């Protein structure tokens, strides 16, 4: 094959288009080209095969023809992190870094294609692909219903271009050219700022309409008037942007001609002719677009996990971090040309990109969301719209005279810092967010609570149970996946809780796992389950939410009713706000003078939510304790302190399917304590299964969770008028288990969700993680493997496999003489097991409290202690409180527009 044939092959085929002289290049192209470099082709020329030489030459130009090639390994590492489960924060960081070189290469490839299409079509391609990263991220976020992420990322792109890119460019350009006057053509700036003001007008009208209607000044004929207005305004914005393209590419193209760039003698590549063939450029453009889409999907999927781990709001990450990283290549190019006193190119990059986002990408997102059935509008909320208005205003004043100096850039940069600081302290945006988080507590499995509280929950013996699961080897369980089921129990309402602004669980539970094989059409919600082919399923796969469960209106909150203001009392009773309720609370507090009421603001992040959850489980006044940082009482509750007849009627009824459980106790002769119990698989299975039970199901069975806590008040509030959407009440009042998560003896009678399956395009069905043979049968119910293995359970429910050595060690540790010990066999029926599970959540001497006869003097002592504790709790928080903390608090309007504004009123 001769050299001419090889050249034709590199171009794609013999009929490929001939390259034309581009004639003109946009500022965006020039900005990106500043990061390109010449490739050393000396090694490639030595390849004897012409076809292979042409392919390697193309590969070298695409991958090594940029100064950012050192960041390409982040793309492969991000894919590896996704399938090897390195952690969602690592996946988020690697994906963001990988998007930097991909964005620059997309600009390079579109420019290569423009050589073959002429200046008009080439300019249109460059205008379309100029911000393709933002478009792809917006589309993936819309497909997942994350409208806030879409709005914030697009707003952040506009703000970063107007303030950060332009500000740093003018500042460094002014410093580098102190002795030279920096001038630019203000006609281009006037056109761009005019379009930005039009976009601001279209985004402001839905916001003003909402406030006008809520204030009662105007009325609308239908409830979604703001959405209709946004869609109509989006069409107007698209028309305006089309007119702008015609103005830029046809009638007034001379206004947008970039300045000529001199060759500085470095290794920058000359862009006067194409270096790739048309077919090659198209193929590589498709490959880079797919990789960009893949990493964008990773960013969208892991942004909440990064927010929770870094304790930063999703708004801050979307508005500040994503735009900075996504446009880093062209941002660097804009600064480089400002150094060279080529401000027309710098303005073309910053203003052109901001205009494209505001007038094209934002309305396009609204229209695409309209097609997808997602109710996205142009109402960006007051804080966001106000920030955009001030940014445009500041930019317009800065560019009004056609000259620049470093002080102008410094002022723009400081404006960006102030706006970034504002969103840094922002955690949630709407009135129902905090209420949704409170109600989500009811869906949490007990194992998740223990894990999130660092295995120091102080919830009876649950910490010991969790640690026992960790310490037992996988051989003691039915399958490898059973251990994962107990240590990372799935929330059956995971798809709902995934939409919380601040998530309680830091693990994404919407992932499913499969084995990569075309013949396998099964999946599991737990990693390590056995596939039908015999392999273990570890590859993460995301299926559409609609395939599993309806989640309601994606923009209408989660559990709380839309448009309702709430009052939350100090013991977490939730009720719709009303004048009657407010006066009732004031009378209850004994407030005679309004000046005794003080308003405070609490900003909640993920750590504070976890602390609130713990206090809700163990304190009667969680808000007071959280605000004043009152130390938690560590005294354990004795089972004899619990109220009698706490079981609901249905729970206390005998169940024909329940099999009595036999255990063997080693105890003292005087019935004072239990050393340990020798038990079988059935007893351990029931105890371990407690880790998968949701809080709401515990309260449903026992009427409350803990006598020291007040989380049951949240449960009671679900039935309150006007609090929770009717369709989700049963999900909170009777939380279900995921498929296959129940144990054999379902003593708590918690229902399981039906086995999941969907068609896409073949039918996929869910596997039972407890099945050792890789099937979907429901006969395998136990977590722990059966057989002749017995277990030893201590008084505080630490579970180990039984052996003579451990038995002797337990007896020696008890320091009780052998003559004082006896062995006794017991058979537990359902009411006894229910009481034992109840004791496991509130006391640390479960076996002694439950299985030994109570003594009268012990009961009297406990009653006295209980009375003293009640008196102490009545006079303070969890015991005696300092005089300066003797204030009674009530929570009103928990969240205000623009921040997590939890208003505390106290005297």
C-alpha positions in Angstrom: 0.0 0.0 0.0 1.6 3.3 -1.1 1.6 6.6 0.9 -1.3 8.1 -1.0 -3.5 5.1 -0.3 -2.6 5.3 3.4 -3.6 9.0 3.4 -6.9 8.1 1.9 -7.4 5.4 4.6 -6.6 7.9 7.3 -9.2 10.2 5.8 -11.8 7.5 6.1 -12.2 6.2 2.6 -11.4 7.1 -1.0 -14.6 9.1 -1.3 -13.9 11.3 1.8 -14.4 15.0 1.6 -11.5 17.2 0.7 -10.4 19.5 3.5 -11.1 23.1 3.0 -9.4 26.2 4.4 -11.5 27.0 7.4 -11.4 30.7 6.7 -12.3 31.8 10.2 -12.1 30.2 13.7 -14.2 31.0 16.7 -12.8 32.3 20.0 -13.8 29.0 21.6 -11.6 27.1 19.1 -8.7 29.4 19.7 -9.1 29.1 23.4 -9.0 25.3 23.3 -6.1 25.3 20.8 -3.9 27.1 23.3 -3.6 23.8 25.2 -2.7 21.7 22.2 0.9 20.7 21.2 2.7 19.1 18.4 3.0 15.3 18.5 6.3 13.6 18.0 5.6 11.3 15.0 9.1 10.0 14.6 8.3 6.6 16.2 5.1 6.2 14.2 6.8 6.8 10.9 9.0 3.7 11.5 5.9 1.4 11.5 6.2 -0.6 8.2 2.5 -1.2 7.7 0.8 1.8 6.2 -2.7 1.0 7.6 -1.3 0.5 11.1 0.9 3.7 10.8 -2.2 5.7 9.8 -4.2 4.4 12.7 -1.4 5.1 15.2 -0.9 8.5 13.8 -4.6 9.3 14.3 -4.5 7.8 17.8 -1.5 9.9 18.7 -3.1 13.1 17.5 -6.3 12.5 19.4 -4.8 11.3 22.7 -1.4 12.9 22.9 -2.1 16.1 20.9 -3.0 18.0 24.1 -1.2 19.3 27.1 -4.0 17.6 29.2 -3.1 14.1 28.1 -1.8 13.3 31.6 -5.4 13.5 32.8 -6.7 10.7 30.4 -5.9 7.9 32.9 -8.6 9.4 35.2 -11.2 8.3 32.5 -10.1 4.6 32.8 -9.8 4.9 36.6 -13.3 6.2 36.8 -14.7 3.3 34.9 -12.6 0.9 37.0 -13.8 2.6 40.2 -17.4 2.1 39.0 -17.1 -1.6 38.6 -14.7 -2.3 41.4 -16.7 -0.3 43.9 -13.9 2.0 45.1 -16.5 4.3 46.6 -18.8 6.9 45.3 -16.7 9.9 46.3 -13.7 8.5 44.5 -15.9 7.9 41.4 -17.2 11.4 41.6 -13.7 12.9 41.8 -12.2 10.7 39.0 -15.1 11.4 36.7 -14.8 15.2 37.2 -11.1 15.0 36.4 -11.7 12.8 33.4 -14.2 15.3 31.9 -11.4 18.0 31.6 -9.4 16.4 28.7 -12.6 15.0 27.1 -14.1 18.5 26.9 -11.0 19.8 25.2 -10.9 16.9 22.8 -14.5 17.4 21.8 -13.6 21.0 20.8 -10.6 19.7 18.8 -12.7 17.1 16.9 -15.5 19.5 16.0 -12.9 21.9 14.7 -11.4 19.1 12.6 -14.9 18.4 11.1 -15.4 22.1 10.5 -12.5 22.0 8.0 -14.6 19.8 5.7 -17.9 21.6 6.1 -17.1 25.2 5.5 -17.2 28.2 7.9 -21.0 28.4 8.3 -21.7 24.8 9.1 -18.4 24.6 11.0 -19.4 27.6 13.1 -22.8 26.0 13.8 -21.0 22.8 14.9 -18.7 24.7 17.2 -21.7 26.6 18.7 -23.5 23.3 19.2 -20.6 21.4 20.8 -19.1 24.3 22.6 -20.8 23.3 25.9 -21.6 19.7 25.2 -20.4 18.6 28.6 -23.1 20.8 30.3 -25.7 19.5 27.9 -24.9 15.9 28.6 -24.8 16.4 32.4 -28.2 18.2 32.2 -29.8 15.4 30.2 -28.6 12.6 32.6 -29.8 14.7 35.6 -33.2 15.2 34.0 -33.5 11.4 33.3 -33.0 10.8 37.0 -35.4 13.6 38.0 -32.6 15.7 39.6 -34.0 19.1 38.5 -32.1 21.0 41.2 -28.8 19.6 39.8 -29.7 20.7 36.3 -30.6 24.2 37.3 -27.6 24.7 39.6 -25.1 23.3 37.2 -26.3 25.5 34.3 -26.5 28.6 36.6 -23.0 27.8 37.8 -21.7 27.7 34.2 -23.0 31.1 33.5 -21.7 32.6 36.8 -18.3 31.0 36.3 -17.9 32.3 32.8 -19.0 35.8 33.7 -17.2 36.2 37.0 -14.5 33.6 37.4 -13.2 33.2 33.8 -13.6 36.8 32.8 -12.4 38.1 36.2 -9.2 36.0 36.3 -8.4 36.7 32.6 -8.7 40.4 33.1 -6.8 40.3 36.3 -3.8 38.3 35.0 -3.9 40.0 31.7 -3.7 43.3 33.4 -0.8 42.2 35.6 1.1 40.9 32.6 0.4 44.1 30.5 0.8 46.8 33.1 2.6 49.1 30.6 0.2 48.4 27.7 -3.4 49.6 27.3 -5.7 46.7 26.9 -8.5 47.4 24.4 -11.3 45.3 23.0 -14.2 45.6 20.6 -17.2 46.4 22.9 -19.7 45.7 20.1 -19.4 41.9 20.7 -19.8 42.5 24.4 -22.9 44.6 23.8 -24.6 41.8 21.8 -23.8 39.1 24.4 -24.9 41.2 27.4 -28.2 42.0 25.6 -28.9 38.3 25.1 -28.0 37.6 28.7 -30.5 40.3 29.9 -33.2 38.7 27.8 -32.4 35.3 29.3 -32.5 36.9 32.8 -35.9 38.3 32.0 -37.3 35.0 30.9 -36.0 33.3 34.0 -37.3 36.1 36.3 -40.9 36.1 35.1 -41.9 32.6 36.5 -40.3 33.6 39.8 -42.2 36.9 40.0 -45.4 35.2 39.0 -45.0 32.7 41.9 -44.5 35.5 44.4 -47.3 37.6 43.0 -49.8 34.7 43.3 -48.6 33.7 46.7 -49.0 37.3 48.0 -52.6 37.4 46.7 -51.9 40.2 44.3 -52.9 38.2 41.3 -54.6 34.9 40.5 -54.0 32.3 37.7 -56.5 30.2 35.9 -54.6 26.9 36.6 -52.1 25.7 39.0 -49.1 25.1 36.7 -49.1 28.6 35.1 -45.5 29.0 36.0 -44.6 25.9 34.1 -46.5 26.9 31.0 -44.9 30.3 31.1 -41.5 28.7 31.4 -42.1 26.5 28.4 -43.3 29.4 26.3 -40.4 31.5 27.4 -38.0 28.7 26.4 -39.3 28.7 22.9 -38.8 32.4 22.7 -35.2 32.0 24.0 -34.5 29.3 21.4 -35.7 31.6 18.6 -33.6 34.5 20.0 -30.5 32.2 20.0 -31.2 31.1 16.5 -31.4 34.7 15.4 -28.1 35.3 17.2 -26.4 32.5 15.3 -27.7 33.9 12.0 -26.4 37.3 13.1 -23.0 35.9 14.1 -22.4 33.5 11.2 -24.0 35.4 8.3 -24.9 39.1 8.4 -22.5 40.5 11.0 -19.7 37.9 11.1 -17.1 40.6 11.1 -18.1 41.6 14.6 -17.1 38.1 15.9 -13.9 37.6 13.9 -11.2 36.7 16.5 -7.8 38.5 16.5 -4.9 36.9 14.7 -2.7 34.9 17.0 1.1 35.1 16.3 3.2 32.0 16.6 5.3 32.3 19.7 7.8 29.7 18.6 6.7 27.0 21.1 5.4 23.6 20.3 1.8 24.7 19.7 0.3 22.9 16.7 -0.6 24.9 13.6 -4.4 24.9 13.0 -4.4 26.1 9.4 -5.2 22.7 8.0 -6.8 19.5 9.1 -4.7 16.8 10.8 -7.5 14.2 10.8 -9.7 12.8 8.1 -13.4 13.5 8.0 -14.4 9.9 8.8 -11.8 9.6 11.5 -12.9 12.8 13.1 -16.5 11.7 13.1 -15.7 8.3 14.7 -13.5 9.8 17.4 -16.1 12.5 18.0 -18.7 9.7 18.7 -16.2 7.9 20.9 -15.4 11.0 23.0 -19.1 11.9 23.3 -19.9 8.4 24.6 -17.1 8.7 27.1 -18.2 12.1 28.2 -21.8 10.8 28.6 -20.5 7.9 30.7 -18.5 10.1 33.1 -21.4 12.6 33.2 -23.7 9.8 34.3 -21.2 8.9 37.0 -21.1 12.5 38.2 -24.9 12.8 38.4 -25.2 9.5 40.2 -22.6 10.3 42.9 -23.1 14.0 43.5 -25.3 13.3 46.6 -22.7 10.9 48.1 -20.0 13.5 47.6 -22.2 16.2 49.1 -22.8 14.0 52.2 -19.1 13.0 52.5 -17.7 16.5 52.1 -20.5 18.1 54.1 -21.2 20.5 51.1 -24.6 21.2 49.7 -25.5 19.8 46.3 -26.1 23.4 45.3 -22.5 24.4 46.1 -21.1 21.4 44.2 -23.4 22.0 41.2 -22.9 25.7 41.0 -19.2 26.0 41.9 -17.2 22.7 41.5 -18.8 21.1 38.4 -18.6 24.3 36.2 -15.0 25.0 37.2 -13.8 21.5 36.4 -16.1 20.9 33.3 -14.8 24.1 31.5 -11.2 24.1 32.9 -9.7 23.7 29.4 -11.3 26.7 27.7 -10.9 28.6 31.0 -7.2 28.1 30.9 -7.1 29.1 27.2 -9.0 32.4 28.0 -6.4 33.3 30.6 -3.5 32.5 28.3 -4.9 34.8 25.6 -5.5 37.5 28.1 -1.7 37.2 28.9 -1.1 37.9 25.2 -3.3 40.9 25.3 -5.9 39.2 23.0 -9.0 40.3 25.0 -11.4 39.8 22.1 -10.7 36.1 22.2 -11.0 36.1 26.0 -14.4 37.9 25.8 -15.5 35.6 23.0 -14.8 32.6 25.2 -16.4 33.9 28.5 -19.4 35.8 27.1 -20.0 33.4 24.2 -20.1 30.4 26.5 -22.3 32.2 29.1 -24.7 33.3 26.3 -24.9 29.8 24.9 -25.7 28.3 28.3 -28.3 30.9 29.2 -30.0 31.2 25.8 -29.7 27.7 24.4 -28.8 25.0 27.0 -31.2 26.2 29.7 -34.3 26.5 27.4 -33.3 23.3 25.6 -33.3 21.5 29.0 -36.8 22.8 29.8 -38.1 21.6 26.4 -36.4 18.2 26.7 -37.8 17.9 30.2 -41.3 18.7 28.8 -40.9 15.8 26.3 -39.7 13.5 29.1 -42.6 14.5 31.3 -40.4 16.1 33.9 -41.8 19.4 35.3 -38.7 21.6 34.9 -39.4 25.3 34.8 -37.4 28.5 34.6 -38.0 29.4 38.2 -34.5 29.2 39.6 -35.5 30.5 43.1 -34.8 33.9 44.5 -31.2 33.5 45.6 -30.1 31.9 42.4 -31.9 34.4 40.1 -30.6 37.3 42.2 -27.1 36.1 41.9 -27.4 35.9 38.1 -28.9 39.4 38.0 -26.0 40.9 40.0 -23.4 38.9 37.9 -24.8 40.3 34.6 -25.1 43.8 36.0 -21.5 43.7 37.3 -20.2 42.3 34.0 -22.1 45.0 32.0 -20.6 47.8 34.0 -17.1 46.3 33.7 -17.2 46.1 29.9 -19.0 49.4 29.1 -15.9 51.5 28.1 -14.0 49.1 25.8 -10.8 49.0 27.9 -9.6 46.9 30.8 -7.1 46.8 33.7 -6.4 44.3 36.5 -8.7 46.0 39.0 -11.8 45.2 36.9 -10.8 41.5 36.9 -10.1 41.5 40.6 -13.5 42.9 41.4 -15.3 40.3 39.2 -13.3 37.6 40.9 -14.3 38.9 44.3 -18.0 38.9 43.3 -17.6 35.2 42.4 -16.0 34.5 45.8 -19.0 36.1 47.6 -21.6 34.2 45.6 -19.6 30.9 46.2 -19.5 31.6 49.9 -23.3 32.2 49.9 -23.9 28.8 48.3 -21.3 27.2 50.6 -23.6 27.7 53.6 -26.7 26.5 51.7 -28.0 23.0 52.5 -31.6 22.7 51.3 -34.1 24.9 49.5 -37.7 24.2 50.3 -40.1 24.1 53.2 -40.8 20.3 53.0 -37.2 19.1 52.9 -36.6 18.9 56.6 -40.1 17.2 57.1 -39.2 14.6 54.4 -36.0 13.8 56.3 -37.8 13.4 59.6 -40.4 11.0 58.0 -37.6 9.1 56.3 -36.4 8.0 59.7 -39.3 5.6 59.9 -38.0 3.7 56.8 -34.5 3.1 58.1 -33.5 -0.5 58.9 -32.0 -0.8 62.4 -28.7 -2.1 61.0 -28.4 1.1 58.9 -28.9 3.2 62.1 -26.2 1.2 64.0 -23.8 1.6 61.1 -24.4 5.4 60.6 -24.0 5.9 64.4 -20.6 4.3 64.3 -21.7 1.1 66.1 -22.1 3.3 69.2 -25.8 3.8 69.0 -26.5 2.8 72.7 -29.7 1.2 71.4 -29.8 -1.8 73.8 -27.8 -4.7 72.3 -28.1 -3.7 68.7 -24.4 -2.7 68.5 -23.4 -6.1 69.9 -25.6 -7.9 67.3 -24.0 -5.9 64.5 -20.5 -6.6 65.7 -21.4 -10.3 66.0 -22.3 -10.4 62.3 -19.0 -8.7 61.4 -17.0 -11.2 63.5 -18.6 -14.4 62.3 -17.0 -15.9 59.2 -19.0 -16.3 56.0 -19.2 -20.1 56.6 -21.8 -19.5 59.3 -24.2 -17.9 56.8 -26.3 -19.5 54.0 -24.4 -17.5 51.4 -21.7 -14.8 51.1 -24.4 -12.3 50.3 -26.3 -13.0 53.6 -23.6 -11.2 55.6 -24.0 -8.1 53.3 -27.7 -8.3 53.7 -27.3 -7.8 57.5 -24.4 -5.4 57.5 -25.8 -3.1 54.8 -29.6 -3.8 54.9 -31.6 -2.3 52.0 -34.2 0.3 52.6 -37.4 -0.7 50.8 -38.1 3.0 50.3 -34.6 3.6 48.8 -35.9 5.2 45.6 -37.8 7.7 47.7 -35.0 8.4 50.1 -32.6 8.8 47.2 -34.3 12.2 46.5 -33.7 13.6 49.9 -31.7 16.9 50.0 -29.7 15.5 52.9 -29.5 11.7 52.9 -29.3 9.8 56.2 -27.7 6.7 54.6 -24.4 7.4 52.8 -24.6 4.3 50.7 -26.5 4.4 47.4 -29.0 1.6 47.7 -30.6 2.1 44.3 -27.8 0.1 42.7 -28.3 -3.5 41.5 -25.7 -6.2 40.8 -25.4 -8.6 38.0 -22.9 -10.9 36.3 -21.7 -9.6 32.9 -22.9 -12.3 30.5 -25.3 -11.9 27.6 -27.1 -15.1 28.7 -27.7 -13.9 32.3 -30.8 -11.8 32.8 -30.9 -11.8 36.6 -29.9 -9.2 39.2 -29.7 -8.8 42.9 -29.9 -5.9 45.3 -27.0 -7.3 47.2 -23.4 -7.7 46.0 -22.1 -11.3 46.0 -25.3 -13.1 45.3 -25.0 -16.2 43.2 -26.1 -16.1 39.5 -27.9 -18.9 37.7 -24.7 -19.6 35.8 -22.9 -20.2 39.1 -20.9 -17.0 39.2 -21.2 -14.2 41.8 -22.8 -10.9 40.9 -20.6 -7.9 41.6 -21.0 -5.7 38.5 -23.1 -2.6 39.3 -26.1 -2.0 37.0 -28.6 0.8 37.3 -32.2 0.0 36.2 -34.9 2.7 35.7 -36.8 3.6 38.9 -40.1 3.1 37.1 -39.2 -0.6 36.8 -39.4 -1.1 40.5 -41.6 1.4 42.3 -43.7 4.5 41.5 -42.1 7.6 43.1 -44.7 10.2 42.4 -44.1 13.7 41.2 -40.3 14.3 41.0 -40.6 17.9 41.9 -43.5 17.7 44.4 -41.5 16.7 47.5 -41.3 13.1 48.8 -43.6 12.4 51.8 -44.8 15.8 53.0 -47.7 17.5 51.3 -46.8 20.3 48.8 -47.2 23.9 49.8 -47.7 23.2 53.5 -45.9 25.0 56.3 -45.2 22.9 59.4 -44.7 23.3 63.1 -42.4 20.8 64.8 -42.4 20.6 68.6 -39.3 19.8 70.7 -40.4 16.2 71.0 -40.8 15.9 67.2 -44.6 16.2 66.8 -45.3 17.4 63.3 -48.4 19.4 62.4 -49.5 21.8 59.7 -48.9 25.4 60.8 -51.9 27.3 62.0 -52.8 30.2 64.2 -54.8 28.0 66.5 -51.8 25.6 67.0 -49.4 28.5 67.5 -51.6 30.1 70.3 -51.9 26.6 71.9 -48.2 26.2 72.0 -47.7 29.7 73.4 -50.2 28.9 76.2 -48.6 25.6 76.8 -45.2 27.3 77.2 -46.7 29.8 79.6 -45.5 32.8 77.5 -47.2 36.0 78.6 -45.0 38.4 76.7 -44.0 38.2 73.0 -40.6 39.7 73.9 -39.7 36.4 75.7 -39.7 34.7 72.3 -36.4 34.6 70.4 -35.8 33.3 66.9 -32.7 31.2 66.0 -31.6 29.6 62.8 -30.1 26.1 62.5 -28.3 25.0 59.4 -28.4 21.2 59.1 -25.8 19.1 57.3 -25.5 15.3 57.2 -23.7 15.1 60.5 -26.3 17.2 62.3 -29.1 15.0 60.8 -27.3 11.9 62.2 -27.0 13.5 65.6 -30.7 14.5 65.4 -31.6 10.8 64.6 -29.7 9.6 67.6 -31.4 12.1 70.0 -34.8 11.2 68.5 -34.1 7.6 69.5 -32.7 8.4 73.0 -34.1 11.8 74.1 -37.4 13.4 74.8 -36.1 16.8 73.7 -33.9 16.2 70.7 -34.0 19.8 69.3 -33.1 21.3 72.7 -30.3 18.9 73.2 -29.0 19.5 69.6 -29.1 23.3 69.8 -27.5 23.5 73.2 -25.2 20.5 72.6 -26.4 18.8 75.8 -24.5 15.6 76.7 -26.5 12.4 76.2 -27.3 10.3 79.2 -25.6 6.9 78.9 -27.6 5.0 81.5 -29.1 1.8 80.2 -32.8 1.0 80.5 -33.8 -2.2 82.4 -36.6 -4.2 80.8 -38.5 -4.0 84.1 -38.8 -0.3 83.5 -40.8 -0.7 80.3 -44.5 -0.3 80.3 -46.5 -3.5 80.2 -48.8 -4.6 77.3 -46.9 -2.6 74.8 -47.6 -5.2 72.1 -50.3 -4.4 69.6 -53.2 -6.8 69.4 -52.2 -8.3 66.1 -48.6 -8.8 67.2 -49.6 -10.6 70.5 -51.9 -13.1 68.8 -50.5 -16.6 68.4 -49.4 -17.6 65.0 -49.9 -21.2 63.8 -46.8 -21.1 61.6 -44.5 -20.0 64.5 -42.2 -22.8 65.6 -41.2 -22.6 69.3 -37.6 -22.1 69.9 -35.5 -24.2 72.4 -32.5 -22.8 74.2 -30.3 -23.9 77.0 -29.4 -21.4 79.7 -26.3 -21.4 82.0 -27.4 -19.2 85.0 -27.0 -18.7 88.7 -29.0 -20.9 91.2 -30.6 -17.8 92.7 -31.9 -16.6 89.3 -29.8 -13.4 89.6 -28.1 -13.5 86.2 -27.5 -15.5 83.0 -23.9 -16.3 82.0 -24.7 -17.5 78.5 -27.2 -19.4 76.4 -26.6 -22.2 74.0 -28.9 -21.7 71.0 -29.5 -23.0 67.5 -29.7 -21.4 64.1 -33.4 -20.4 64.5 -32.7 -18.2 67.6 -29.7 -16.5 66.0 -31.6 -16.0 62.8 -34.4 -14.1 64.6 -31.9 -11.9 66.4 -29.9 -11.1 63.3 -33.0 -10.4 61.3 -33.8 -7.6 63.7 -31.1 -5.5 61.9 -33.2 -5.5 58.7 -36.4 -4.3 60.3 -37.4 -0.7 59.7 -38.0 1.7 62.6 -41.7 2.2 61.5 -42.4 -1.5 61.8 -40.9 -1.6 65.3 -43.2 1.3 66.4 -46.1 -0.4 64.7 -45.5 -3.6 66.7 -44.6 -2.1 70.1 -46.3 1.4 69.9 -43.0 3.1 70.6 -39.3 2.4 70.0 -37.6 3.4 73.2 -39.1 4.8 76.4 -36.3 7.4 76.5 -36.9 8.6 72.9 -39.6 10.4 71.0 -39.3 9.0 67.4 -42.7 7.5 67.9 -44.1 11.0 67.7 -43.0 11.2 64.1 -44.9 8.0 63.5 -48.0 9.4 65.1 -47.7 12.6 63.0 -48.0 10.5 59.8 -51.7 10.0 60.5 -52.1 13.8 61.2 -54.4 15.7 58.9 -52.5 17.5 56.2 -48.9 16.2 56.9 -48.2 13.3 54.5 -49.5 12.5 51.1 -52.1 9.8 51.2 -50.4 7.5 48.8 -47.3 7.3 51.0 -48.9 6.8 54.4 -48.7 3.0 54.3 -45.1 3.2 53.3 -44.3 5.1 56.5 -46.8 3.4 58.8 -46.1 -0.1 57.7 -42.7 -0.1 56.1 -42.0 -3.3 54.2 -38.8 -5.3 53.7 -37.1 -5.7 50.3 -37.7 -9.0 48.5 -36.1 -12.0 50.3 -34.9 -10.0 53.3 -37.3 -11.5 55.9 -36.2 -14.4 58.1 -37.8 -17.8 58.5 -39.7 -17.0 61.7 -41.3 -13.7 60.7 -42.3 -13.0 64.3 -42.7 -9.3 63.8 -45.0 -9.9 60.8 -43.3 -7.4 58.5 -44.3 -7.9 54.9 -41.9 -8.2 52.0 -42.2 -6.4 48.7 -42.9 -8.8 45.8 -40.1 -10.1 43.7 -39.0 -7.5 41.2 -38.7 -7.9 37.5 -39.0 -5.9 34.3 -38.5 -6.0 30.5 -35.6 -4.2 29.0 -35.9 -5.6 26.3 -35.6 -9.2 27.7 -37.3 -10.0 31.0 -35.0 -9.5 34.0 -35.9 -10.9 37.4 -34.4 -10.7 40.9 -32.4 -13.4 42.6 -32.7 -14.6 46.2 -29.4 -13.6 47.8 -29.9 -16.3 50.4 -30.1 -19.1 47.8 -26.8 -21.0 47.6 -27.8 -22.4 44.2 -28.5 -19.1 42.4 -32.3 -19.1 42.2 -35.3 -17.0 42.9 -37.1 -19.4 45.1 -38.6 -18.2 48.4 -37.9 -21.4 50.4 -34.5 -20.2 51.5 -35.5 -17.8 54.3 -32.7 -18.1 56.9 -29.6 -15.9 57.1 -27.6 -18.4 59.2 -26.8 -21.8 57.9 -28.4 -24.8 59.6 -26.9 -28.0 60.7 -25.3 -29.2 63.9 -23.5 -25.9 64.7 -24.7 -24.3 67.9 -24.0 -20.7 69.0 -23.3 -19.1 72.3 -25.2 -15.9 73.2 -24.1 -13.8 76.1 -26.3 -11.7 78.3 -25.8 -8.6 76.1 -26.4 -10.6 72.9 -22.8 -11.1 71.7 -23.0 -14.2 69.5 -20.2 -16.6 68.7 -20.0 -20.2 67.5 -20.3 -22.5 70.5 -17.2 -24.4 71.7 -16.0 -25.9 75.0 -13.2 -23.3 75.2 -15.5 -20.4 74.8 -17.9 -21.9 77.4 -15.2 -22.2 80.0 -13.9 -18.7 79.2 -17.4 -17.2 79.7 -17.7 -19.0 83.1 -14.3 -17.7 84.2 -15.1 -14.2 83.1 -18.4 -14.2 85.1 -16.3 -14.9 88.3 -19.2 -17.0 89.6 -18.2 -20.3 91.4 -19.1 -23.3 89.4 -21.3 -24.7 92.3 -23.5 -21.6 91.9 -24.3 -22.3 88.3 -27.1 -24.5 86.9 -28.2 -25.4 83.4 -31.8 -25.0 82.4 -33.7 -25.6 79.2 -36.4 -23.3 77.9 -38.9 -23.3 75.1 -39.9 -19.8 73.9 -43.2 -19.1 72.3 -44.1 -16.1 70.1 -45.0 -13.6 72.9 -41.8 -14.4 74.7 -39.7 -13.9 71.5 -41.5 -10.6 70.9 -40.6 -9.4 74.4 -37.1 -10.6 74.0 -36.7 -8.6 70.7 -38.2 -5.6 72.5 -35.6 -6.0 75.3 -32.8 -6.3 72.7 -33.5 -2.7 71.6 -33.7 -1.0 75.0 -31.5 -2.9 77.5 -28.1 -4.5 77.6 -28.9 -7.5 79.9 -31.5 -9.1 77.7 -31.3 -12.7 78.8 -31.4 -11.9 82.5 -34.2 -9.4 82.1 -36.4 -11.6 80.0 -35.7 -15.2 80.9 -35.3 -15.0 84.7 -38.1 -14.5 87.3 -38.4 -10.9 88.5 -37.8 -10.3 92.2 -40.0 -8.0 94.1 -37.2 -6.0 95.7 -35.7 -5.5 92.2 -39.0 -4.2 90.9 -39.3 -1.8 93.8 -35.7 -0.5 93.3 -36.3 0.0 89.6 -39.6 1.7 90.2 -37.9 4.2 92.5 -35.1 4.7 90.1 -37.6 5.2 87.3 -39.5 7.8 89.4 -36.3 9.7 90.0 -35.4 9.6 86.4 -38.9 10.9 85.5 -38.6 13.7 88.0 -35.1 14.5 86.6 -36.3 14.5 83.1 -39.2 16.8 84.0 -36.8 19.4 85.3 -34.2 19.2 82.6 -33.0 17.5 79.5 -31.9 13.9 80.1 -31.1 14.7 83.7 -30.3 17.9 85.5 -29.6 20.8 83.3 -27.7 24.0 84.0 -29.8 27.0 84.8 -28.9 28.8 81.7 -30.3 25.9 79.6 -33.7 25.9 81.3 -35.5 27.0 78.2 -38.3 25.2 76.4 -38.1 25.3 72.6 -40.5 24.8 69.8 -39.6 24.5 66.1 -41.6 26.6 63.7 -41.3 26.8 59.9 -38.4 24.4 59.8 -37.1 25.4 56.4 -37.1 28.8 54.8 -36.6 29.5 51.1 -32.9 29.7 50.3 -31.4 27.7 53.1 -32.1 25.2 55.8 -33.7 27.7 58.1 -34.9 25.9 61.2 -36.4 28.6 63.4 -36.3 27.9 67.1 -38.4 29.9 69.4 -37.6 29.7 73.1 -37.8 31.6 76.3 
